[in-house]
């Protein structure tokens, strides 16, 4: 398995989209970020969706933890 930096990974998500379950609106993954409150620190954080995909794939492939 190859290791990707966050910059390299975006080329693998160029055609990925985020879909709203109700409205079926589509947004390009490389143009999206997730903003959330970290439950441990209670601070607002922001993460690129393409990075979340990279982490998901790496965790699943490396069998580091159960990913559902």
Secondary structure, DSSP 8 states (H G I E B T S, - for coil): -----HHHHGGGSTT-EEE-TTT--EEEGGG-EEEEE-TTT--EEEEEHHHHHHHHHHHHHHT-S---
